[in-house]
């Protein structure tokens, strides 16, 4: 989770600087929408919410994502369940499954958003 959170934090800072704005993610989503990059905008929003969940735990971001959990490009613990793999006591206690795939998807996504928004 630390890698994902770090990547998103640095990316937000870069967006704020490059786009001269206070909230880089909001501005990036607006640009993606204006360019018709709706799938990319939605994917960026899903991962941004997931990063918020990793930072803050259950809250508005979790409630938003859980409404569409079947559509998510990563695994999330749904209400009433506690583990991704039943009986795996080594699993880290988070609401989002953070594995190599999640981290790589974060990196690829931020590259795609950067190209679409800043180029």
Residue, then its C-alpha position, 0 to 999 in steps of 0.5 A: x500500500x505504501x508504494x501506491x500511496x506514495x505514487x499517488x501523492x507525488x503524482x498529485x503534487x506534480x499535477x498541482x504544479x503543472x496545472x497550477x491548481x490546488x487539487x490536481x486530481x479534480x483538475x485531471x478528471x475534468x481534463x480527462x472528461x473534456x477530452x472524452x477519456x471517460x474510461x480512463x477518468x473512471x479508472x483513475x477515480x476508482x484507484x484514487x478512491x482506493x488510495x484514500x481507503x488505504x490512507x484513511x480506512x473506511x469512510x466516504x471513499x469506501x462507501x462510494x467504491x463498495x456500491x460498484x465493487x463488481x466493476x472495480x479493477x482490483x479487489x475490495x473487502x465487502x461488508x460482512x467479509x474479512x479476508x480475501x483468502x479465507x484462513x490466510x492469517x498472513x494477510x495484511x488487514x486492509x480493505x483493498x487487496x494490495x499486491x504486485x498487480x495493484x501496484x503495477x496497475x497504479x504505475x501504468x494508470x498514472x503514466x496513462x493519465x499523465x500522458x492524457x492530461x499533461x501532453 
